[in-house]
Amino acid sequence: MSVDQRRRIEVDRRAFLEYEVKCPYCNTAVGPRFVTREHLDVPPNPPYAATVRCPKCKEIFEVKFTDSPR
């Protein structure tokens, strides 16, 4: 995985809210508590994405949300 691919990951919104998403650098579980910025400017459902800082390795990356099929 290239550096740019690790900086922007797509994840299920529900998985993120449940801390099931792993940092692409060190595999630490991350979730809403580690958000440094929400990106509300892109439709359809805000927040569309968030900037996250890993609590363990301190890397910053962007999480783009997708909704799981119901």
C-alpha positions in Angstrom: 0.0 0.0 0.0 1.5 3.4 -1.0 1.7 6.3 1.4 -1.1 8.1 -0.4 -3.4 5.1 -0.2 -2.8 4.9 3.5 -3.5 8.6 4.0 -7.0 8.1 2.6 -9.0 5.1 3.5 -12.7 4.2 2.9 -14.5 2.6 5.8 -18.1 1.8 6.8 -19.5 4.6 9.0 -21.0 2.1 11.5 -17.7 0.2 11.8 -15.9 3.6 12.5 -18.5 4.5 15.2 -17.9 1.1 16.9 -14.1 1.4 16.8 -13.7 -1.5 14.4 -11.5 0.5 12.0 -7.7 0.0 12.2 -5.0 2.6 11.7 -3.4 1.8 8.3 0.1 2.3 9.9 0.1 0.4 13.2 -3.3 -1.5 13.3 -4.5 0.3 16.4 -8.3 0.6 16.6 -9.6 4.1 16.0 -13.0 5.7 16.1 -14.8 9.0 16.7 -12.8 10.0 19.8 -9.7 10.4 17.6 -11.3 12.7 15.0 -9.5 16.0 14.6 -11.7 17.4 11.8 -15.0 16.5 10.1 -15.4 17.2 6.4 -19.0 18.3 6.0 -18.8 20.0 2.5 -19.5 16.9 0.3 -22.9 15.3 0.0 -24.8 13.1 0.5 -24.8 12.6 4.3 -22.6 14.7 6.5 -20.1 14.0 7.9 -18.7 12.7 4.6 -15.2 12.2 5.9 -13.0 12.9 8.9 -9.4 13.5 9.6 -8.1 11.1 12.3 -5.0 11.1 14.4 -3.9 7.6 15.6 -3.4 7.6 19.4 -0.5 5.2 19.2 1.7 6.1 16.3 0.4 9.7 15.9 0.0 9.4 12.1 -2.8 11.6 10.6 -5.0 10.1 7.9 -8.4 10.7 6.3 -11.3 8.4 6.7 -13.9 8.5 4.0 -17.3 7.1 5.1 -19.4 4.7 3.2 -22.7 3.2 4.4 -23.2 -0.5 4.6 -26.1 -2.0 2.7 -29.1 -2.7 4.9 
